[in-house]
Amino acid sequence: MKRALPREIDRLYGAFLRLKSLDECKRFFRDLLTETEIHEFAQRWKAAQMLEAHIPYKAIERETGLSSRTIARVQRWMKHGRGGYSLMLRRMRSSP
């Protein structure tokens, strides 16, 4: 597969920003991604929330079905990434 150009990726991000509701988000993501990809993203997000709550890897593996390697990758990005996980975890905590 040919890699997308940075401007194409920016257009995709721009499309995300134009979503106005949970329903729109669900519809767009389902058309864009396979069900497997959506479930994998959901499990990574769940792992991030569980890591933030200091839940052990083994419990996260049992709960999500993710490998310890994927969980470690999520944790590495939480600590040394670009701050996206932290940003969203903060926002989720502060919203009702």
Residue pairs with C-beta under 8 A, 6 or more apart in sequence:
4 12
15 28
16 28
19 25
19 28
29 38
30 38
33 41
43 64
43 65
43 66
44 66
44 70
44 74
46 63
46 64
47 60
47 64
47 66
47 70
47 71
47 74
48 74
48 78
48 85
48 89
49 89
49 92
50 59
50 60
50 63
50 64
51 60
51 71
51 74
51 75
51 78
52 78
52 89
57 68
57 71
57 72
60 66
60 71
61 67
61 68
61 71
64 71
66 74
74 85
77 84
77 85
78 85
78 86
